[in-house]
Amino acid sequence: MNHNAQGHAAGFDPNDPHHFSDLGEHHGHHITPTRTLLMVLGALLFCTALTVVAAEVERYAVFEMGWQLPHWVNIAVAMSIATVKALLVIAFFMALKYENPLYTIIFLFCIFAFALFLGLTGMELDNRGHLYAWKQPAIHPGGTGVNMPATSGNITVEGEKLSMEVDAFNNASLTENLKKQYIEEQHITEDEYWERWAEANHVHPKHDHALSDANHSVPRRGLSGALDTHAPEAPAAGTHGSEH
Amino acid sequence: MTTIDSHHTPAKVRSSEPGWKRYLAASHFRNAEDEFDACKLGFWLFLATEVLLFAGLFCAYAMFRMLYPEAFAAGSHHLKVIYGGTNTVVLLLSSFTVAMSIRCAQTDNQKWLRINLVITIICALLFFFIKFYFEYIPKWTSGIRPGLLYTNPFAAHPQEPTWWSVYYGATGIHALHVLIGASLLSWCLYRSIRYKAYGPTHYTMLENAGLYWHLVDLIWIFLFPLLYLID
C-alpha cells in the first residue's frame, strides 16, 4: 500500500496520516450543553444548602429539644448528600456519563479499594480485644492523649529526636500538662480556668458541654480504658507504666 | 514500510494559525484522537492514585473518629460552617467554570474560554484566602496545632490534638492540590492567551487539568461535611 499517494490524494491531514478516521471509529467528543452544566451547578448548590440545614436541624434537635438521635443519623444524612453531589460532579462535570466506560471501571476500583481499607482496618481495630484477649495488656495506648512519661527533655519519635522542648509530662496527658502550665503562668484558680475554657470552647453555660449520645465512646475490648478517659473504669496508669 | 510522519512533516505553518490547528500528535499515535484517548486514560489512572491517597486520609479520619468521638465533636465545634460552606460554594462554582471553559474549547470560543479560566483561578485564590486568613492562621497562632505541636491550654479532650492532626493533614493535602490545580489552570490560561492552544481538535491539557480540578472539588465535597458538619 502506498500511504503517501493515498494521503495526498484525499487531502492530507497531518493528525490522521493514515485516514483512520474514515474507518468510522470515532464519534467525536461529547459537548455538554451549557444548560445541563448550569442545572448541575444549581443542584450542587442546593445540595450544599440542604446538608448545612440538615446539620443545623440535627444540632437544634439534640441541644435545644433534647432529642437523642442514633449516632448514625447525622453521618448518614451528610454522607448521602455528599455522595449525590459527588455523583453529579463525576457524571456531568467530569463527563463520565458520556465517556469510555473504562474510566468508570477505574473509578469503581478506587471505591472498592477504599471500602477494603475502611472495612479491614475498622474490623481489626474494633475486634482486637475479642480475638486476642491474651494480647490485651500488651496493646499500648498511644498519641498525646495518654499519660506521658515523667522524664523531661526531648521526645524521641521512632528513634529520631524531635527538636521540641517538652517539659516533664508528670504522667499526665499533653493537654492536661498544658492546662496545669497555664494555671501556673496566669496565677489563676481552677474555677477561673474553667470560665476561660468555656469561653475558648464557645460552650454555652446552658449546654454545659453536653454531647449527643452519638459522640460518646463505646468501650472497646483491647483498646478502650487507657485510651478513653470517659470510660467508666479506666485502668490505673500504673498498669502500663512499667512498660514505658 | 512507511513511517507515519517522516515524509509528511509539514513545512512551518503561518504562526497566525491558532495553536490548536497547528498541533501535531506525537508520531507513535495513529492520529490526534488516539493520542487524546491515551492521555486521558493515563490521567484517569493518575486520578485513581489520587483518590487512593485521600482514601488513606479518610480512613484515618474514620478510625480515629471511631476511637475518640468526643475529641472529634469538640474539635469540630471550633470550625465555622460559614467558612467551610463558602469554600464549598467557591469550589463548586470553579468546577462549573472549568467545565464551561472546556466546552468553550470544544466550540472554539476563545474569549469565554479565557474568562472562565480567570474566574476559576480567582476562585482558587479566594479559597486560599478563606482557608489561611480565617482558618489556619488564627488557629495556629492560638496554639491549635496538630499532634505534639499543640499548645492551646483549653483542650476539651485529651485527644483533641489527634483531631487537629487529621484536620491539618486532610485539609493541608487538599490545599496543596488546590495550589497544583490552580497552577495547571494558570498555565493553560497562559498557553491559551499566547498560542490559542486549545480548540475543537486539540484540548488535551485543558481537559486533564480540568479533570484534576474536578477531583479537588470532589475531595472537598466529602471533607466539608466530615470536618464541619458531623459532630
Chai-1 contact restraints between the chains, C-beta under 6 A:
chainA,res_idxA,chainB,res_idxB,connection_type,confidence,min_distance_angstrom,max_distance_angstrom,comment,restraint_id
A,H3,B,T2,contact,1.0,0.0,6.0,A-B,restraint_1
A,N4,B,H7,contact,1.0,0.0,6.0,A-B,restraint_2
A,P14,B,P10,contact,1.0,0.0,6.0,A-B,restraint_3
A,P14,B,L24,contact,1.0,0.0,6.0,A-B,restraint_4
A,N15,B,A25,contact,1.0,0.0,6.0,A-B,restraint_5
A,N15,B,N31,contact,1.0,0.0,6.0,A-B,restraint_6
A,N15,B,A32,contact,1.0,0.0,6.0,A-B,restraint_7
A,D16,B,N31,contact,1.0,0.0,6.0,A-B,restraint_8
A,P17,B,I4,contact,1.0,0.0,6.0,A-B,restraint_9
A,P17,B,H8,contact,1.0,0.0,6.0,A-B,restraint_10
A,F20,B,R30,contact,1.0,0.0,6.0,A-B,restraint_11
A,F20,B,N31,contact,1.0,0.0,6.0,A-B,restraint_12
A,H26,B,E33,contact,1.0,0.0,6.0,A-B,restraint_13
A,I31,B,Q106,contact,1.0,0.0,6.0,A-B,restraint_14
A,L37,B,A99,contact,1.0,0.0,6.0,A-B,restraint_15
A,L41,B,F96,contact,1.0,0.0,6.0,A-B,restraint_16
A,L44,B,L92,contact,1.0,0.0,6.0,A-B,restraint_17
A,T48,B,T88,contact,1.0,0.0,6.0,A-B,restraint_18
A,T51,B,P225,contact,1.0,0.0,6.0,A-B,restraint_19
A,V52,B,G85,contact,1.0,0.0,6.0,A-B,restraint_20
A,A55,B,L229,contact,1.0,0.0,6.0,A-B,restraint_21
A,N74,B,I230,contact,1.0,0.0,6.0,A-B,restraint_22
A,I75,B,I230,contact,1.0,0.0,6.0,A-B,restraint_23
A,A78,B,P225,contact,1.0,0.0,6.0,A-B,restraint_24
A,A78,B,L229,contact,1.0,0.0,6.0,A-B,restraint_25
A,A78,B,I230,contact,1.0,0.0,6.0,A-B,restraint_26
A,A82,B,I221,contact,1.0,0.0,6.0,A-B,restraint_27
A,A82,B,F222,contact,1.0,0.0,6.0,A-B,restraint_28
A,A82,B,P225,contact,1.0,0.0,6.0,A-B,restraint_29
A,K85,B,I221,contact,1.0,0.0,6.0,A-B,restraint_30
A,A86,B,L218,contact,1.0,0.0,6.0,A-B,restraint_31
A,A86,B,I221,contact,1.0,0.0,6.0,A-B,restraint_32
A,V89,B,H214,contact,1.0,0.0,6.0,A-B,restraint_33
A,V89,B,D217,contact,1.0,0.0,6.0,A-B,restraint_34
A,V89,B,L218,contact,1.0,0.0,6.0,A-B,restraint_35
A,F93,B,S95,contact,1.0,0.0,6.0,A-B,restraint_36
A,F93,B,A99,contact,1.0,0.0,6.0,A-B,restraint_37
A,F93,B,H214,contact,1.0,0.0,6.0,A-B,restraint_38
A,M94,B,L211,contact,1.0,0.0,6.0,A-B,restraint_39
A,M94,B,H214,contact,1.0,0.0,6.0,A-B,restraint_40
A,Y103,B,W44,contact,1.0,0.0,6.0,A-B,restraint_41
A,I106,B,W44,contact,1.0,0.0,6.0,A-B,restraint_42
A,I106,B,A48,contact,1.0,0.0,6.0,A-B,restraint_43
A,C110,B,A48,contact,1.0,0.0,6.0,A-B,restraint_44
A,C110,B,V51,contact,1.0,0.0,6.0,A-B,restraint_45
A,A113,B,L52,contact,1.0,0.0,6.0,A-B,restraint_46
A,F114,B,A55,contact,1.0,0.0,6.0,A-B,restraint_47
A,F117,B,A55,contact,1.0,0.0,6.0,A-B,restraint_48
A,F117,B,C59,contact,1.0,0.0,6.0,A-B,restraint_49
A,L118,B,C59,contact,1.0,0.0,6.0,A-B,restraint_50
A,L118,B,A62,contact,1.0,0.0,6.0,A-B,restraint_51
A,T121,B,C59,contact,1.0,0.0,6.0,A-B,restraint_52
A,T121,B,M63,contact,1.0,0.0,6.0,A-B,restraint_53
A,L125,B,M63,contact,1.0,0.0,6.0,A-B,restraint_54
A,G143,B,T162,contact,1.0,0.0,6.0,A-B,restraint_55
A,T144,B,L148,contact,1.0,0.0,6.0,A-B,restraint_56
A,T144,B,P161,contact,1.0,0.0,6.0,A-B,restraint_57
A,G145,B,P158,contact,1.0,0.0,6.0,A-B,restraint_58
A,G145,B,Q159,contact,1.0,0.0,6.0,A-B,restraint_59
A,S173,B,P158,contact,1.0,0.0,6.0,A-B,restraint_60
A,T175,B,A155,contact,1.0,0.0,6.0,A-B,restraint_61
A,T175,B,P158,contact,1.0,0.0,6.0,A-B,restraint_62
A,L178,B,P153,contact,1.0,0.0,6.0,A-B,restraint_63
A,K179,B,P153,contact,1.0,0.0,6.0,A-B,restraint_64
A,Y182,B,P153,contact,1.0,0.0,6.0,A-B,restraint_65
A,W197,B,F154,contact,1.0,0.0,6.0,A-B,restraint_66
A,A200,B,F154,contact,1.0,0.0,6.0,A-B,restraint_67
A,N201,B,A156,contact,1.0,0.0,6.0,A-B,restraint_68
A,L211,B,A73,contact,1.0,0.0,6.0,A-B,restraint_69
A,N215,B,P69,contact,1.0,0.0,6.0,A-B,restraint_70
A,N215,B,E70,contact,1.0,0.0,6.0,A-B,restraint_71
A,N215,B,A73,contact,1.0,0.0,6.0,A-B,restraint_72
A,S217,B,P69,contact,1.0,0.0,6.0,A-B,restraint_73
A,T229,B,P158,contact,1.0,0.0,6.0,A-B,restraint_74
